[in-house]
Amino acid sequence: MRRVAYLLIGLGVGLFAGSQLAASRAQATALWTGVAATVVGLVMVAASGPPASEPSDEGEDGRPTLSGLGTRVEQILRTAEEQAAGHLRQAEKDARKVRARAEAGLWLVLREGDDGERYEVARLESRSDADSVVAALEARGHLQRYSVAPAGG
Protein backbone atom coordinates (compact mmCIF):
# COMPACT_ATOMS: atom_id res chain seq x y z
CA MET A 1 0.00 0.00 0.00
CA ARG A 2 2.91 2.33 0.73
CA ARG A 3 4.34 1.82 -2.74
CA VAL A 4 1.04 2.76 -4.35
CA ALA A 5 0.83 5.85 -2.13
CA TYR A 6 4.34 6.97 -3.10
CA LEU A 7 3.51 6.30 -6.77
CA LEU A 8 0.42 8.52 -6.51
CA ILE A 9 2.39 11.27 -4.79
CA GLY A 10 5.03 11.11 -7.52
CA LEU A 11 2.39 11.09 -10.24
CA GLY A 12 0.56 14.01 -8.67
CA VAL A 13 3.69 16.07 -8.25
CA GLY A 14 4.70 15.25 -11.83
CA LEU A 15 1.31 16.29 -13.23
CA PHE A 16 1.36 19.46 -11.18
CA ALA A 17 4.89 20.39 -12.26
CA GLY A 18 4.16 19.41 -15.85
CA SER A 19 1.08 21.59 -15.97
CA GLN A 20 3.11 24.54 -14.77
CA LEU A 21 5.72 24.01 -17.46
CA ALA A 22 3.35 23.31 -20.33
CA ALA A 23 1.54 26.09 -22.11
CA SER A 24 -1.43 24.09 -23.24
CA ARG A 25 -5.15 24.34 -23.08
CA ALA A 26 -5.34 21.34 -20.72
CA GLN A 27 -3.19 23.09 -18.13
CA ALA A 28 -6.03 23.54 -15.59
CA THR A 29 -7.09 19.90 -15.86
CA ALA A 30 -3.55 18.65 -15.35
CA LEU A 31 -3.07 21.02 -12.45
CA TRP A 32 -6.10 19.74 -10.50
CA THR A 33 -5.42 16.14 -11.42
CA GLY A 34 -1.89 16.52 -10.04
CA VAL A 35 -3.15 18.11 -6.82
CA ALA A 36 -5.78 15.36 -6.38
CA ALA A 37 -3.26 12.56 -6.96
CA THR A 38 -0.84 14.14 -4.49
CA VAL A 39 -3.55 14.50 -1.81
CA VAL A 40 -4.73 10.91 -2.31
CA GLY A 41 -1.13 9.69 -2.05
CA LEU A 42 -0.54 11.67 1.16
CA VAL A 43 -3.77 10.34 2.68
CA MET A 44 -2.71 6.78 1.84
CA VAL A 45 0.71 7.32 3.42
CA ALA A 46 -0.91 8.69 6.57
CA ALA A 47 -3.40 5.81 6.71
CA SER A 48 -0.75 3.15 6.26
CA GLY A 49 0.88 3.94 9.65
CA PRO A 50 4.43 4.77 10.63
CA PRO A 51 7.38 4.01 8.34
CA ALA A 52 9.18 0.72 8.86
CA SER A 53 12.05 2.43 10.70
CA GLU A 54 9.72 3.71 13.47
CA PRO A 55 8.70 1.25 16.19
CA SER A 56 5.04 0.37 16.37
CA ASP A 57 2.89 -0.95 19.20
CA GLU A 58 1.07 -3.14 16.70
CA GLY A 59 2.11 -6.52 15.39
CA GLU A 60 2.11 -7.62 11.77
CA ASP A 61 -1.56 -8.53 12.02
CA GLY A 62 -2.48 -5.03 13.24
CA ARG A 63 -3.22 -6.15 16.79
CA PRO A 64 -1.48 -4.45 19.75
CA THR A 65 1.68 -6.11 21.04
CA LEU A 66 3.08 -6.28 24.56
CA SER A 67 6.35 -4.54 23.69
CA GLY A 68 7.00 -1.67 26.04
CA LEU A 69 4.57 -2.97 28.63
CA GLY A 70 7.31 -4.54 30.77
CA THR A 71 8.49 -1.27 32.26
CA ARG A 72 4.94 -0.03 32.82
CA VAL A 73 3.90 -3.28 34.51
CA GLU A 74 7.05 -3.13 36.64
CA GLN A 75 6.14 0.40 37.76
CA ILE A 76 2.60 -0.67 38.57
CA LEU A 77 3.80 -3.67 40.60
CA ARG A 78 6.38 -1.56 42.46
CA THR A 79 3.67 0.96 43.38
CA ALA A 80 1.35 -1.85 44.49
CA GLU A 81 4.09 -3.36 46.68
CA GLU A 82 4.79 0.02 48.29
CA GLN A 83 1.09 0.56 48.97
CA ALA A 84 0.71 -2.96 50.38
CA ALA A 85 3.69 -2.42 52.69
CA GLY A 86 2.12 0.82 53.91
CA HIS A 87 -1.21 -0.91 54.53
CA LEU A 88 0.55 -3.71 56.40
CA ARG A 89 2.43 -1.26 58.64
CA GLN A 90 -0.81 0.58 59.41
CA ALA A 91 -2.66 -2.69 60.13
CA GLU A 92 0.08 -3.81 62.54
CA LYS A 93 -0.04 -0.43 64.29
CA ASP A 94 -3.83 -0.63 64.57
CA ALA A 95 -3.64 -4.22 65.86
CA ARG A 96 -1.21 -3.17 68.62
CA LYS A 97 -3.62 -0.41 69.66
CA VAL A 98 -6.60 -2.78 69.70
CA ARG A 99 -4.65 -5.40 71.65
CA ALA A 100 -3.50 -2.81 74.20
CA ARG A 101 -7.06 -1.55 74.67
CA ALA A 102 -8.37 -5.10 74.99
CA GLU A 103 -5.75 -6.05 77.55
CA ALA A 104 -6.09 -2.89 79.60
CA GLY A 105 -7.90 -3.81 82.77
CA LEU A 106 -8.29 -7.49 81.83
CA TRP A 107 -7.42 -10.36 84.13
CA LEU A 108 -6.33 -13.82 83.05
CA VAL A 109 -7.30 -17.12 84.60
CA LEU A 110 -4.31 -19.43 84.15
CA ARG A 111 -3.97 -23.18 84.55
CA GLU A 112 -0.65 -24.77 85.37
CA GLY A 113 -0.20 -27.95 83.39
CA ASP A 114 1.63 -31.15 84.33
CA ASP A 115 4.59 -29.91 82.32
CA GLY A 116 4.88 -26.76 84.46
CA GLU A 117 3.67 -24.45 81.69
CA ARG A 118 0.88 -21.97 82.29
CA TYR A 119 -2.09 -21.90 79.90
CA GLU A 120 -4.73 -19.22 79.56
CA VAL A 121 -8.22 -20.39 80.49
CA ALA A 122 -10.18 -17.11 80.41
CA ARG A 123 -9.91 -13.31 80.14
CA LEU A 124 -12.17 -11.32 82.38
CA GLU A 125 -12.77 -7.63 82.97
CA SER A 126 -12.47 -7.65 86.74
CA ARG A 127 -10.25 -9.33 89.31
CA SER A 128 -13.28 -10.48 91.29
CA ASP A 129 -14.75 -12.25 88.21
CA ALA A 130 -11.42 -14.00 87.61
CA ASP A 131 -11.22 -15.06 91.29
CA SER A 132 -14.77 -16.44 91.04
CA VAL A 133 -13.84 -18.56 88.00
CA VAL A 134 -10.75 -19.91 89.82
CA ALA A 135 -12.88 -20.77 92.87
CA ALA A 136 -15.46 -22.56 90.69
CA LEU A 137 -12.80 -24.59 88.89
CA GLU A 138 -11.05 -25.58 92.11
CA ALA A 139 -14.42 -26.55 93.67
CA ARG A 140 -14.84 -29.19 90.94
CA GLY A 141 -11.84 -31.02 92.32
CA HIS A 142 -9.47 -30.58 89.36
CA LEU A 143 -5.90 -31.64 89.99
CA GLN A 144 -4.44 -28.67 88.11
CA ARG A 145 -3.59 -25.46 89.87
CA TYR A 146 -5.29 -22.23 88.82
CA SER A 147 -4.19 -18.66 89.28
CA VAL A 148 -5.14 -15.09 88.36
CA ALA A 149 -2.77 -12.62 86.68
CA PRO A 150 -3.20 -9.24 85.00
CA ALA A 151 -3.35 -9.42 81.20
CA GLY A 152 -0.32 -8.14 79.35
CA GLY A 153 1.87 -8.40 82.39
Secondary structure by P-SEA (a helix, b strand, c coil): caaaaaaaaaaaaaaaaaaaaccccaaaaaaaaaaaaaaaaaaaaaaaccccccccccccccccccccaaaaaaaaaaaaaaaaaaaaaaaaaaaaaaaaaaaccbbbbbbbccccbbbbccccccaaaaaaaaaaaaaaccccccccccccc
